[in-house]
Amino acid sequence: MDEFPICPLCERPIPPDVPQSVHHLVPRSKGGRGGEAVLLHHICHKEIHAELSETEIARDFATIAELRTHPRIARFIAWVDKRPPGFLSRVPGPRRKR
């Protein structure tokens, strides 16, 4: 069986035919240009940005470990863990207020 990259947020494999995104741990607009970035499932990346502003990410959630402690993201991880790696869905729940 082929080895696929692992999404560091949900820890599920990312098959090549599944939408994927690069997430900058510190948003580029907040000084993260050229900084560390990780490959995530697109659904996982969308969940991060649905819940957190770029300022919140830069200030309080600039690592995968910190992201995993956020209550909504932790619930999302538990929810998506029950789905296959190729699962696609709209991001559940209301979007954050801008």
PDB file as gemmi writes it, atoms N, CA and C in Angstrom:
CRYST1    1.000    1.000    1.000  90.00  90.00  90.00 P 1                      
ATOM      1  N   MET A   1       0.835  -1.181   0.000  1.00  0.00           N  
ATOM      2  CA  MET A   1       0.000   0.000   0.000  1.00  0.00           C  
ATOM      3  C   MET A   1       0.880   1.246   0.000  1.00  0.00           C  
ATOM      4  N   ASP A   2       0.479   2.247  -0.767  1.00  0.00           N  
ATOM      5  CA  ASP A   2       1.246   3.482  -0.842  1.00  0.00           C  
ATOM      6  C   ASP A   2       1.145   4.247   0.468  1.00  0.00           C  
ATOM      7  N   GLU A   3       2.213   4.960   0.769  1.00  0.00           N  
ATOM      8  CA  GLU A   3       2.220   5.814   1.950  1.00  0.00           C  
ATOM      9  C   GLU A   3       1.720   7.198   1.552  1.00  0.00           C  
ATOM     10  N   PHE A   4       0.736   7.699   2.251  1.00  0.00           N  
ATOM     11  CA  PHE A   4       0.209   9.036   2.001  1.00  0.00           C  
ATOM     12  C   PHE A   4       0.682   9.962   3.103  1.00  0.00           C  
ATOM     13  N   PRO A   5       0.780  11.263   2.802  1.00  0.00           N  
ATOM     14  CA  PRO A   5       1.090  12.198   3.894  1.00  0.00           C  
ATOM     15  C   PRO A   5      -0.015  12.149   4.945  1.00  0.00           C  
ATOM     16  N   ILE A   6       0.323  12.453   6.159  1.00  0.00           N  
ATOM     17  CA  ILE A   6      -0.639  12.464   7.266  1.00  0.00           C  
ATOM     18  C   ILE A   6      -0.984  13.919   7.595  1.00  0.00           C  
ATOM     19  N   CYS A   7      -2.269  14.185   7.714  1.00  0.00           N  
ATOM     20  CA  CYS A   7      -2.729  15.521   8.121  1.00  0.00           C  
ATOM     21  C   CYS A   7      -2.363  15.699   9.597  1.00  0.00           C  
ATOM     22  N   PRO A   8      -1.541  16.686   9.933  1.00  0.00           N  
ATOM     23  CA  PRO A   8      -1.151  16.837  11.336  1.00  0.00           C  
ATOM     24  C   PRO A   8      -2.293  17.264  12.254  1.00  0.00           C  
ATOM     25  N   LEU A   9      -3.359  17.839  11.694  1.00  0.00           N  
ATOM     26  CA  LEU A   9      -4.469  18.263  12.545  1.00  0.00           C  
ATOM     27  C   LEU A   9      -5.322  17.066  12.955  1.00  0.00           C  
ATOM     28  N   CYS A  10      -5.825  16.299  11.981  1.00  0.00           N  
ATOM     29  CA  CYS A  10      -6.719  15.178  12.306  1.00  0.00           C  
ATOM     30  C   CYS A  10      -5.999  13.834  12.366  1.00  0.00           C  
ATOM     31  N   GLU A  11      -4.749  13.811  11.909  1.00  0.00           N  
ATOM     32  CA  GLU A  11      -3.907  12.607  11.932  1.00  0.00           C  
ATOM     33  C   GLU A  11      -4.434  11.481  11.049  1.00  0.00           C  
ATOM     34  N   ARG A  12      -5.214  11.833  10.008  1.00  0.00           N  
ATOM     35  CA  ARG A  12      -5.655  10.846   9.026  1.00  0.00           C  
ATOM     36  C   ARG A  12      -4.805  11.004   7.764  1.00  0.00           C  
ATOM     37  N   PRO A  13      -4.657   9.932   6.964  1.00  0.00           N  
ATOM     38  CA  PRO A  13      -3.893  10.056   5.721  1.00  0.00           C  
ATOM     39  C   PRO A  13      -4.576  11.003   4.738  1.00  0.00           C  
ATOM     40  N   ILE A  14      -3.779  11.613   3.871  1.00  0.00           N  
ATOM     41  CA  ILE A  14      -4.284  12.501   2.830  1.00  0.00           C  
ATOM     42  C   ILE A  14      -4.017  11.840   1.471  1.00  0.00           C  
ATOM     43  N   PRO A  15      -4.977  11.081   0.937  1.00  0.00           N  
ATOM     44  CA  PRO A  15      -4.779  10.474  -0.377  1.00  0.00           C  
ATOM     45  C   PRO A  15      -4.611  11.556  -1.448  1.00  0.00           C  
ATOM     46  N   PRO A  16      -3.908  11.247  -2.545  1.00  0.00           N  
ATOM     47  CA  PRO A  16      -3.638  12.275  -3.560  1.00  0.00           C  
ATOM     48  C   PRO A  16      -4.887  12.805  -4.263  1.00  0.00           C  
ATOM     49  N   ASP A  17      -5.982  12.033  -4.259  1.00  0.00           N  
ATOM     50  CA  ASP A  17      -7.194  12.481  -4.949  1.00  0.00           C  
ATOM     51  C   ASP A  17      -8.137  13.285  -4.040  1.00  0.00           C  
ATOM     52  N   VAL A  18      -7.701  13.592  -2.820  1.00  0.00           N  
ATOM     53  CA  VAL A  18      -8.507  14.332  -1.860  1.00  0.00           C  
ATOM     54  C   VAL A  18      -8.028  15.788  -1.840  1.00  0.00           C  
ATOM     55  N   PRO A  19      -8.957  16.761  -1.830  1.00  0.00           N  
ATOM     56  CA  PRO A  19      -8.526  18.162  -1.750  1.00  0.00           C  
ATOM     57  C   PRO A  19      -7.653  18.396  -0.522  1.00  0.00           C  
ATOM     58  N   GLN A  20      -6.565  19.092  -0.745  1.00  0.00           N  
ATOM     59  CA  GLN A  20      -5.623  19.383   0.329  1.00  0.00           C  
ATOM     60  C   GLN A  20      -5.213  20.840   0.247  1.00  0.00           C  
ATOM     61  N   SER A  21      -4.726  21.374   1.365  1.00  0.00           N  
ATOM     62  CA  SER A  21      -4.346  22.782   1.451  1.00  0.00           C  
ATOM     63  C   SER A  21      -3.073  22.917   2.264  1.00  0.00           C  
ATOM     64  N   VAL A  22      -2.334  23.966   1.966  1.00  0.00           N  
ATOM     65  CA  VAL A  22      -1.166  24.312   2.774  1.00  0.00           C  
ATOM     66  C   VAL A  22      -1.603  25.395   3.762  1.00  0.00           C  
ATOM     67  N   HIS A  23      -1.352  25.147   5.040  1.00  0.00           N  
ATOM     68  CA  HIS A  23      -1.718  26.089   6.098  1.00  0.00           C  
ATOM     69  C   HIS A  23      -0.445  26.685   6.671  1.00  0.00           C  
ATOM     70  N   HIS A  24      -0.347  27.999   6.648  1.00  0.00           N  
ATOM     71  CA  HIS A  24       0.770  28.694   7.281  1.00  0.00           C  
ATOM     72  C   HIS A  24       0.454  28.821   8.763  1.00  0.00           C  
ATOM     73  N   LEU A  25       1.323  28.286   9.603  1.00  0.00           N  
ATOM     74  CA  LEU A  25       1.050  28.285  11.040  1.00  0.00           C  
ATOM     75  C   LEU A  25       0.908  29.709  11.582  1.00  0.00           C  
ATOM     76  N   VAL A  26       1.715  30.617  11.098  1.00  0.00           N  
ATOM     77  CA  VAL A  26       1.500  32.046  11.348  1.00  0.00           C  
ATOM     78  C   VAL A  26       1.040  32.604  10.007  1.00  0.00           C  
ATOM     79  N   PRO A  27      -0.165  33.153   9.941  1.00  0.00           N  
ATOM     80  CA  PRO A  27      -0.671  33.646   8.661  1.00  0.00           C  
ATOM     81  C   PRO A  27       0.314  34.613   7.995  1.00  0.00           C  
ATOM     82  N   ARG A  28       0.392  34.512   6.682  1.00  0.00           N  
ATOM     83  CA  ARG A  28       1.311  35.373   5.937  1.00  0.00           C  
ATOM     84  C   ARG A  28       1.043  36.850   6.215  1.00  0.00           C  
ATOM     85  N   SER A  29      -0.233  37.202   6.362  1.00  0.00           N  
ATOM     86  CA  SER A  29      -0.583  38.607   6.606  1.00  0.00           C  
ATOM     87  C   SER A  29      -0.182  39.079   8.002  1.00  0.00           C  
ATOM     88  N   LYS A  30       0.185  38.141   8.869  1.00  0.00           N  
ATOM     89  CA  LYS A  30       0.569  38.475  10.241  1.00  0.00           C  
ATOM     90  C   LYS A  30       2.042  38.180  10.504  1.00  0.00           C  
ATOM     91  N   GLY A  31       2.857  38.203   9.444  1.00  0.00           N  
ATOM     92  CA  GLY A  31       4.294  38.017   9.603  1.00  0.00           C  
ATOM     93  C   GLY A  31       4.792  36.613   9.340  1.00  0.00           C  
ATOM     94  N   GLY A  32       3.939  35.736   8.836  1.00  0.00           N  
ATOM     95  CA  GLY A  32       4.342  34.354   8.616  1.00  0.00           C  
ATOM     96  C   GLY A  32       4.852  34.042   7.224  1.00  0.00           C  
ATOM     97  N   ARG A  33       5.011  35.054   6.380  1.00  0.00           N  
ATOM     98  CA  ARG A  33       5.515  34.816   5.022  1.00  0.00           C  
ATOM     99  C   ARG A  33       6.894  34.166   5.129  1.00  0.00           C  
ATOM    100  N   GLY A  34       7.039  33.017   4.497  1.00  0.00           N  
ATOM    101  CA  GLY A  34       8.301  32.295   4.566  1.00  0.00           C  
ATOM    102  C   GLY A  34       8.431  31.429   5.810  1.00  0.00           C  
ATOM    103  N   GLY A  35       7.423  31.461   6.669  1.00  0.00           N  
ATOM    104  CA  GLY A  35       7.456  30.662   7.898  1.00  0.00           C  
ATOM    105  C   GLY A  35       6.984  29.239   7.658  1.00  0.00           C  
ATOM    106  N   GLU A  36       6.861  28.492   8.728  1.00  0.00           N  
ATOM    107  CA  GLU A  36       6.477  27.088   8.632  1.00  0.00           C  
ATOM    108  C   GLU A  36       5.046  26.939   8.123  1.00  0.00           C  
ATOM    109  N   ALA A  37       4.877  25.979   7.217  1.00  0.00           N  
ATOM    110  CA  ALA A  37       3.562  25.655   6.671  1.00  0.00           C  
ATOM    111  C   ALA A  37       3.396  24.143   6.702  1.00  0.00           C  
ATOM    112  N   VAL A  38       2.154  23.693   6.830  1.00  0.00           N  
ATOM    113  CA  VAL A  38       1.864  22.257   6.891  1.00  0.00           C  
ATOM    114  C   VAL A  38       0.778  21.903   5.878  1.00  0.00           C  
ATOM    115  N   LEU A  39       0.826  20.677   5.383  1.00  0.00           N  
ATOM    116  CA  LEU A  39      -0.184  20.177   4.460  1.00  0.00           C  
ATOM    117  C   LEU A  39      -1.332  19.582   5.270  1.00  0.00           C  
ATOM    118  N   LEU A  40      -2.555  20.046   4.989  1.00  0.00           N  
ATOM    119  CA  LEU A  40      -3.754  19.575   5.689  1.00  0.00           C  
ATOM    120  C   LEU A  40      -4.798  19.117   4.680  1.00  0.00           C  
ATOM    121  N   HIS A  41      -5.753  18.294   5.137  1.00  0.00           N  
ATOM    122  CA  HIS A  41      -6.968  18.086   4.347  1.00  0.00           C  
ATOM    123  C   HIS A  41      -7.598  19.462   4.156  1.00  0.00           C  
ATOM    124  N   HIS A  42      -8.191  19.690   3.014  1.00  0.00           N  
ATOM    125  CA  HIS A  42      -8.846  20.976   2.767  1.00  0.00           C  
ATOM    126  C   HIS A  42      -9.959  21.211   3.801  1.00  0.00           C  
ATOM    127  N   ILE A  43     -10.708  20.175   4.153  1.00  0.00           N  
ATOM    128  CA  ILE A  43     -11.786  20.305   5.135  1.00  0.00           C  
ATOM    129  C   ILE A  43     -11.226  20.733   6.503  1.00  0.00           C  
ATOM    130  N   CYS A  44     -10.058  20.230   6.868  1.00  0.00           N  
ATOM    131  CA  CYS A  44      -9.436  20.612   8.143  1.00  0.00           C  
ATOM    132  C   CYS A  44      -8.985  22.071   8.097  1.00  0.00           C  
ATOM    133  N   HIS A  45      -8.408  22.474   6.982  1.00  0.00           N  
ATOM    134  CA  HIS A  45      -7.952  23.850   6.824  1.00  0.00           C  
ATOM    135  C   HIS A  45      -9.136  24.815   6.882  1.00  0.00           C  
ATOM    136  N   LYS A  46     -10.226  24.466   6.216  1.00  0.00           N  
ATOM    137  CA  LYS A  46     -11.410  25.317   6.225  1.00  0.00           C  
ATOM    138  C   LYS A  46     -11.984  25.447   7.640  1.00  0.00           C  
ATOM    139  N   GLU A  47     -11.925  24.390   8.418  1.00  0.00           N  
ATOM    140  CA  GLU A  47     -12.434  24.444   9.794  1.00  0.00           C  
ATOM    141  C   GLU A  47     -11.638  25.449  10.624  1.00  0.00           C  
ATOM    142  N   ILE A  48     -10.325  25.456  10.474  1.00  0.00           N  
ATOM    143  CA  ILE A  48      -9.484  26.399  11.217  1.00  0.00           C  
ATOM    144  C   ILE A  48      -9.923  27.831  10.907  1.00  0.00           C  
ATOM    145  N   HIS A  49     -10.046  28.140   9.613  1.00  0.00           N  
ATOM    146  CA  HIS A  49     -10.350  29.519   9.224  1.00  0.00           C  
ATOM    147  C   HIS A  49     -11.830  29.879   9.412  1.00  0.00           C  
ATOM    148  N   ALA A  50     -12.695  28.880   9.534  1.00  0.00           N  
ATOM    149  CA  ALA A  50     -14.096  29.158   9.843  1.00  0.00           C  
ATOM    150  C   ALA A  50     -14.247  29.606  11.292  1.00  0.00           C  
ATOM    151  N   GLU A  51     -13.359  29.131  12.150  1.00  0.00           N  
ATOM    152  CA  GLU A  51     -13.479  29.419  13.579  1.00  0.00           C  
ATOM    153  C   GLU A  51     -12.581  30.562  14.054  1.00  0.00           C  
ATOM    154  N   LEU A  52     -11.399  30.667  13.485  1.00  0.00           N  
ATOM    155  CA  LEU A  52     -10.402  31.598  14.022  1.00  0.00           C  
ATOM    156  C   LEU A  52     -10.024  32.673  13.012  1.00  0.00           C  
ATOM    157  N   SER A  53      -9.839  33.880  13.500  1.00  0.00           N  
ATOM    158  CA  SER A  53      -9.334  34.951  12.652  1.00  0.00           C  
ATOM    159  C   SER A  53      -7.822  34.763  12.484  1.00  0.00           C  
ATOM    160  N   GLU A  54      -7.262  35.455  11.514  1.00  0.00           N  
ATOM    161  CA  GLU A  54      -5.817  35.372  11.326  1.00  0.00           C  
ATOM    162  C   GLU A  54      -5.077  35.927  12.534  1.00  0.00           C  
ATOM    163  N   THR A  55      -5.635  36.941  13.166  1.00  0.00           N  
ATOM    164  CA  THR A  55      -5.020  37.495  14.376  1.00  0.00           C  
ATOM    165  C   THR A  55      -5.018  36.453  15.492  1.00  0.00           C  
ATOM    166  N   GLU A  56      -6.145  35.763  15.691  1.00  0.00           N  
ATOM    167  CA  GLU A  56      -6.216  34.727  16.735  1.00  0.00           C  
ATOM    168  C   GLU A  56      -5.232  33.602  16.442  1.00  0.00           C  
ATOM    169  N   ILE A  57      -5.132  33.202  15.175  1.00  0.00           N  
ATOM    170  CA  ILE A  57      -4.189  32.136  14.817  1.00  0.00           C  
ATOM    171  C   ILE A  57      -2.775  32.577  15.169  1.00  0.00           C  
ATOM    172  N   ALA A  58      -2.387  33.778  14.725  1.00  0.00           N  
ATOM    173  CA  ALA A  58      -1.023  34.267  14.971  1.00  0.00           C  
ATOM    174  C   ALA A  58      -0.728  34.417  16.456  1.00  0.00           C  
ATOM    175  N   ARG A  59      -1.706  34.909  17.213  1.00  0.00           N  
ATOM    176  CA  ARG A  59      -1.500  35.215  18.633  1.00  0.00           C  
ATOM    177  C   ARG A  59      -1.574  33.969  19.524  1.00  0.00           C  
ATOM    178  N   ASP A  60      -2.572  33.104  19.284  1.00  0.00           N  
ATOM    179  CA  ASP A  60      -2.845  32.030  20.245  1.00  0.00           C  
ATOM    180  C   ASP A  60      -2.797  30.604  19.693  1.00  0.00           C  
ATOM    181  N   PHE A  61      -2.794  30.449  18.370  1.00  0.00           N  
ATOM    182  CA  PHE A  61      -2.921  29.104  17.796  1.00  0.00           C  
ATOM    183  C   PHE A  61      -1.942  28.895  16.650  1.00  0.00           C  
ATOM    184  N   ALA A  62      -0.675  29.243  16.863  1.00  0.00           N  
ATOM    185  CA  ALA A  62       0.337  29.189  15.809  1.00  0.00           C  
ATOM    186  C   ALA A  62       1.067  27.849  15.729  1.00  0.00           C  
ATOM    187  N   THR A  63       0.571  26.840  16.443  1.00  0.00           N  
ATOM    188  CA  THR A  63       1.129  25.486  16.320  1.00  0.00           C  
ATOM    189  C   THR A  63      -0.044  24.515  16.183  1.00  0.00           C  
ATOM    190  N   ILE A  64       0.249  23.343  15.664  1.00  0.00           N  
ATOM    191  CA  ILE A  64      -0.789  22.312  15.558  1.00  0.00           C  
ATOM    192  C   ILE A  64      -1.276  21.934  16.955  1.00  0.00           C  
ATOM    193  N   ALA A  65      -0.369  21.808  17.908  1.00  0.00           N  
ATOM    194  CA  ALA A  65      -0.765  21.453  19.288  1.00  0.00           C  
ATOM    195  C   ALA A  65      -1.733  22.479  19.849  1.00  0.00           C  
ATOM    196  N   GLU A  66      -1.473  23.768  19.618  1.00  0.00           N  
ATOM    197  CA  GLU A  66      -2.379  24.809  20.113  1.00  0.00           C  
ATOM    198  C   GLU A  66      -3.719  24.755  19.392  1.00  0.00           C  
ATOM    199  N   LEU A  67      -3.703  24.536  18.078  1.00  0.00           N  
ATOM    200  CA  LEU A  67      -4.960  24.418  17.331  1.00  0.00           C  
ATOM    201  C   LEU A  67      -5.811  23.277  17.872  1.00  0.00           C  
ATOM    202  N   ARG A  68      -5.168  22.158  18.193  1.00  0.00           N  
ATOM    203  CA  ARG A  68      -5.899  20.976  18.669  1.00  0.00           C  
ATOM    204  C   ARG A  68      -6.550  21.206  20.035  1.00  0.00           C  
ATOM    205  N   THR A  69      -6.122  22.241  20.776  1.00  0.00           N  
ATOM    206  CA  THR A  69      -6.716  22.519  22.084  1.00  0.00           C  
ATOM    207  C   THR A  69      -7.961  23.396  21.993  1.00  0.00           C  
ATOM    208  N   HIS A  70      -8.197  24.026  20.857  1.00  0.00           N  
ATOM    209  CA  HIS A  70      -9.368  24.889  20.715  1.00  0.00           C  
ATOM    210  C   HIS A  70     -10.628  24.026  20.790  1.00  0.00           C  
ATOM    211  N   PRO A  71     -11.623  24.380  21.601  1.00  0.00           N  
ATOM    212  CA  PRO A  71     -12.794  23.509  21.795  1.00  0.00           C  
ATOM    213  C   PRO A  71     -13.517  23.117  20.502  1.00  0.00           C  
ATOM    214  N   ARG A  72     -13.809  24.061  19.618  1.00  0.00           N  
ATOM    215  CA  ARG A  72     -14.534  23.697  18.390  1.00  0.00           C  
ATOM    216  C   ARG A  72     -13.665  22.827  17.488  1.00  0.00           C  
ATOM    217  N   ILE A  73     -12.383  23.144  17.389  1.00  0.00           N  
ATOM    218  CA  ILE A  73     -11.508  22.347  16.532  1.00  0.00           C  
ATOM    219  C   ILE A  73     -11.331  20.952  17.114  1.00  0.00           C  
ATOM    220  N   ALA A  74     -11.250  20.836  18.432  1.00  0.00           N  
ATOM    221  CA  ALA A  74     -11.165  19.514  19.066  1.00  0.00           C  
ATOM    222  C   ALA A  74     -12.426  18.697  18.770  1.00  0.00           C  
ATOM    223  N   ARG A  75     -13.606  19.325  18.814  1.00  0.00           N  
ATOM    224  CA  ARG A  75     -14.854  18.617  18.472  1.00  0.00           C  
ATOM    225  C   ARG A  75     -14.847  18.202  17.006  1.00  0.00           C  
ATOM    226  N   PHE A  76     -14.371  19.088  16.133  1.00  0.00           N  
ATOM    227  CA  PHE A  76     -14.272  18.770  14.712  1.00  0.00           C  
ATOM    228  C   PHE A  76     -13.363  17.566  14.488  1.00  0.00           C  
ATOM    229  N   ILE A  77     -12.203  17.548  15.151  1.00  0.00           N  
ATOM    230  CA  ILE A  77     -11.258  16.435  14.994  1.00  0.00           C  
ATOM    231  C   ILE A  77     -11.920  15.126  15.415  1.00  0.00           C  
ATOM    232  N   ALA A  78     -12.625  15.121  16.538  1.00  0.00           N  
ATOM    233  CA  ALA A  78     -13.324  13.915  17.000  1.00  0.00           C  
ATOM    234  C   ALA A  78     -14.386  13.490  15.986  1.00  0.00           C  
ATOM    235  N   TRP A  79     -15.078  14.456  15.398  1.00  0.00           N  
ATOM    236  CA  TRP A  79     -16.126  14.177  14.416  1.00  0.00           C  
ATOM    237  C   TRP A  79     -15.541  13.629  13.120  1.00  0.00           C  
ATOM    238  N   VAL A  80     -14.521  14.296  12.586  1.00  0.00           N  
ATOM    239  CA  VAL A  80     -13.966  13.898  11.288  1.00  0.00           C  
ATOM    240  C   VAL A  80     -13.172  12.594  11.401  1.00  0.00           C  
ATOM    241  N   ASP A  81     -12.712  12.264  12.597  1.00  0.00           N  
ATOM    242  CA  ASP A  81     -11.963  11.023  12.807  1.00  0.00           C  
ATOM    243  C   ASP A  81     -12.793   9.788  12.470  1.00  0.00           C  
ATOM    244  N   LYS A  82     -14.121   9.925  12.527  1.00  0.00           N  
ATOM    245  CA  LYS A  82     -15.016   8.803  12.234  1.00  0.00           C  
ATOM    246  C   LYS A  82     -15.301   8.689  10.734  1.00  0.00           C  
ATOM    247  N   ARG A  83     -14.753   9.598   9.930  1.00  0.00           N  
ATOM    248  CA  ARG A  83     -14.979   9.597   8.485  1.00  0.00           C  
ATOM    249  C   ARG A  83     -13.748   9.069   7.756  1.00  0.00           C  
ATOM    250  N   PRO A  84     -13.939   8.558   6.533  1.00  0.00           N  
ATOM    251  CA  PRO A  84     -12.783   8.094   5.757  1.00  0.00           C  
ATOM    252  C   PRO A  84     -11.891   9.263   5.350  1.00  0.00           C  
ATOM    253  N   PRO A  85     -10.622   9.001   5.033  1.00  0.00           N  
ATOM    254  CA  PRO A  85      -9.696  10.084   4.685  1.00  0.00           C  
ATOM    255  C   PRO A  85     -10.168  10.955   3.519  1.00  0.00           C  
ATOM    256  N   GLY A  86     -10.958  10.405   2.619  1.00  0.00           N  
ATOM    257  CA  GLY A  86     -11.422  11.166   1.472  1.00  0.00           C  
ATOM    258  C   GLY A  86     -12.734  11.894   1.693  1.00  0.00           C  
ATOM    259  N   PHE A  87     -13.235  11.910   2.917  1.00  0.00           N  
ATOM    260  CA  PHE A  87     -14.529  12.509   3.214  1.00  0.00           C  
ATOM    261  C   PHE A  87     -14.525  13.997   2.876  1.00  0.00           C  
ATOM    262  N   LEU A  88     -15.571  14.439   2.183  1.00  0.00           N  
ATOM    263  CA  LEU A  88     -15.739  15.851   1.847  1.00  0.00           C  
ATOM    264  C   LEU A  88     -17.063  16.330   2.412  1.00  0.00           C  
ATOM    265  N   SER A  89     -17.073  17.516   2.948  1.00  0.00           N  
ATOM    266  CA  SER A  89     -18.287  18.085   3.508  1.00  0.00           C  
ATOM    267  C   SER A  89     -18.109  19.582   3.615  1.00  0.00           C  
ATOM    268  N   ARG A  90     -19.221  20.280   3.691  1.00  0.00           N  
ATOM    269  CA  ARG A  90     -19.127  21.690   4.036  1.00  0.00           C  
ATOM    270  C   ARG A  90     -18.690  21.764   5.488  1.00  0.00           C  
ATOM    271  N   VAL A  91     -18.053  22.833   5.852  1.00  0.00           N  
ATOM    272  CA  VAL A  91     -17.616  23.004   7.235  1.00  0.00           C  
ATOM    273  C   VAL A  91     -18.863  23.103   8.104  1.00  0.00           C  
ATOM    274  N   PRO A  92     -19.005  22.223   9.112  1.00  0.00           N  
ATOM    275  CA  PRO A  92     -20.210  22.231   9.939  1.00  0.00           C  
ATOM    276  C   PRO A  92     -20.255  23.408  10.894  1.00  0.00           C  
ATOM    277  N   GLY A  93     -21.461  23.801  11.241  1.00  0.00           N  
ATOM    278  CA  GLY A  93     -21.644  24.826  12.258  1.00  0.00           C  
ATOM    279  C   GLY A  93     -21.522  26.230  11.715  1.00  0.00           C  
ATOM    280  N   PRO A  94     -21.912  27.193  12.514  1.00  0.00           N  
ATOM    281  CA  PRO A  94     -21.863  28.582  12.073  1.00  0.00           C  
ATOM    282  C   PRO A  94     -20.433  29.077  11.943  1.00  0.00           C  
ATOM    283  N   ARG A  95     -20.246  29.981  11.006  1.00  0.00           N  
ATOM    284  CA  ARG A  95     -18.933  30.598  10.841  1.00  0.00           C  
ATOM    285  C   ARG A  95     -18.742  31.643  11.931  1.00  0.00           C  
ATOM    286  N   ARG A  96     -17.479  31.941  12.237  1.00  0.00           N  
ATOM    287  CA  ARG A  96     -17.187  32.951  13.253  1.00  0.00           C  
ATOM    288  C   ARG A  96     -17.680  34.313  12.790  1.00  0.00           C  
ATOM    289  N   LYS A  97     -17.923  35.180  13.728  1.00  0.00           N  
ATOM    290  CA  LYS A  97     -18.324  36.546  13.410  1.00  0.00           C  
ATOM    291  C   LYS A  97     -17.092  37.324  12.999  1.00  0.00           C  
ATOM    292  N   ARG A  98     -17.202  38.108  11.958  1.00  0.00           N  
ATOM    293  CA  ARG A  98     -16.066  38.890  11.471  1.00  0.00           C  
ATOM    294  C   ARG A  98     -16.085  40.271  12.043  1.00  0.00           C  
TER     295      ARG A  98                                                      
END                                                                             
